[in-house]
């Protein structure tokens, strides 16, 4: 069973202050996206939960990662950049990065084949993609960088529910299998379902308060996960908000997981879902 406190949040409460307070508390514990330790600067570039083979029939979304996660595991693919600003070479070991489940103190190291330490020359910048295979666990996870005494959190996330999230309601895999959506009805739903409280109005790019502004989503949505259209990505985000945490939230901050988005898949009809998505992906001409 899911343990997200957001399950319990009724739609009527969405726009209420209690939601915002919880979100703000999550913010205060927000992981740093960039950190410097023992000479090296590390930056979280991207983190994506890869789909299980049974989900979509396609495992590899980041082709640089060899193999597929073992049965029952999900792979978090993480791309970091590492920079050596010093005038001397410095060593970095991928083992410095761990995915940690706070409650049980379980840690996972990257399971991909780059495991040996390597040296970064002076001024060298390197991009590294690592995969962490995580067994079924609904607990919040943090990506930690342990290099000095401090263990710096770079990312907070949660293993996505994947196929399990769709099953109770039997949502189809592809957004194309939903009924045809009406952007006009979607606009009304966007207000009524409380999207506007967190994301702001689509016409007002700066109005977002908690979630990313969605005014440019019709374009940006298709760039989030390679191979997913904006509509498919919006669909998966609504069914399973933690599958991928959006990169930029208001105030120039990266968004943090677990996502505060309610599980709309449990409350929306297929028609409402199609309408909201149609509204989000309709090209806009105003700025
Ligand atoms: C309680 C606040 C909240 C509500 C209500 C909410 N969202 Fe979100 N939403 C967020 C946050 C925070 C994120 C960024 C974290 C993530 O990726 O889940 C997000 C992410 C998204 C994304 C991905 C955006 C991107 O740029 O990648 C989409 C699409 C989205 N929401 C659509 C909706 C829609 C449609 C509704 C209403 C049906 C809605 N949201 C309701 C907070 C909210």
Boltz pocket constraint, residues with backbone or C-beta under 6 A from the ligand:
constraints:
  - pocket:
      binder: B
      contacts: [[A, 14], [A, 19], [A, 189], [A, 190], [A, 193], [A, 194], [A, 195], [A, 196], [A, 197], [A, 198], [A, 199], [A, 210], [A, 211], [A, 212], [A, 213], [A, 214], [A, 217], [A, 220], [A, 224], [A, 233], [A, 234], [A, 237], [A, 238], [A, 241], [A, 242], [A, 244], [A, 245], [A, 246], [A, 247], [A, 248], [A, 249], [A, 255], [A, 256], [A, 259], [A, 260], [A, 261], [A, 262], [A, 264], [A, 276], [A, 280]]
      max_distance: 6.0
